[in-house]
Amino acid sequence: MTGDENGGPAPAGPLEPWPDTVRWQPISRDLIWVELVRLAVLLGVVLFGLAVAWALTGVRAFGFALALAVLAGAWRAVTIVRAVRAWGYAERPDDLLVRHGLLVRRLSIVPYSRMQFVDVSAGPLERAFDLATVQLHTAAAASDARVPGLRPAEASRLRDRLTALGEDRAEGL
């Protein structure tokens, strides 16, 4: 059933976490390259180790493991592209929404009044691609949310806005 009894659109259920009424902001597609470089480095180390073990021992199991690692790396490369495209965030009047995930879709809703501080970070690889991550910290560690793949100017704008909104909302408590 795609609509309610009046013919209008059906409200999103608990298994449809992405509200259609929200204007989602995408993250930078350059995060795909950051994740692919990370995968390449990890895969390179694993493949090198398996190749050396196979060459030294001659055990065919290392050859099969090598082939399996290449297939797993190719599969992960495809999923990285789709996973980065699944990330999004939306600023609403009272909270920030962060969505991500393909198989397990996750929607985090962080009320501005519950934020303790907002952190912006960028590792060496992120800086090489001119990206940053905004991390929101709340009193409950499990409710922390992060928005990766933002340009530094957008990350700073979001940090400043969230901090200001958090301070405004916390004054009423």
Salt bridges, closest charged atoms under 4 A:
GLU16 OE1 - ARG105 NH1 3.84
ASP30 OD2 - ARG151 NH2 2.37
GLU35 OE2 - ARG38 NH1 2.80
GLU91 OE2 - ARG157 NH2 2.69
GLU91 OE1 - ARG161 NE 2.30
ASP94 OD1 - ARG169 NE 3.41
ASP95 OD1 - ARG92 NE 2.77
ASP144 OD2 - HIS137 ND1 3.35
GLU154 OE2 - ARG157 NH2 2.85
ASP160 OD1 - ARG159 NE 3.08
